[in-house]
Amino acid sequence: QILFIIIITVMKLVELMLIFANSSRSTTSFIS
């Protein structure tokens, strides 16, 4: 269960980093 929580947390962090990277380059790349 703890491993599942860790996996979810890492996935959310990666998703946030990808959104932040896309928004820093262009604000329209992650809307679609």
C-alpha positions as CSV (number, residue, x, y, z in Angstrom):
1,Q,0.0,0.0,0.0
2,I,2.9,2.3,0.8
3,L,4.5,1.5,-2.4
4,F,1.3,2.3,-4.3
5,I,1.2,5.7,-2.6
6,I,4.8,6.3,-3.5
7,I,4.1,5.4,-7.2
8,I,1.1,7.7,-7.3
9,T,3.1,10.6,-5.7
10,V,6.0,10.1,-8.2
11,M,3.6,10.0,-11.2
12,K,1.9,13.2,-10.0
13,L,5.3,15.0,-9.5
14,V,6.4,13.9,-13.0
15,E,3.1,15.1,-14.5
16,L,3.5,18.5,-12.7
17,M,7.1,18.8,-14.0
18,L,6.0,18.1,-17.5
19,I,3.1,20.6,-17.3
20,F,5.6,23.2,-15.9
21,A,8.1,22.5,-18.6
22,N,5.5,22.8,-21.3
23,S,4.0,26.0,-19.9
24,S,7.5,27.5,-19.6
25,R,8.0,26.9,-23.4
26,S,4.6,27.7,-24.7
27,T,1.2,28.0,-22.9
28,T,-0.7,26.2,-25.6
29,S,1.2,22.9,-25.7
30,F,-0.4,21.2,-22.7
31,I,-4.0,22.4,-23.2
32,S,-4.7,19.7,-25.7
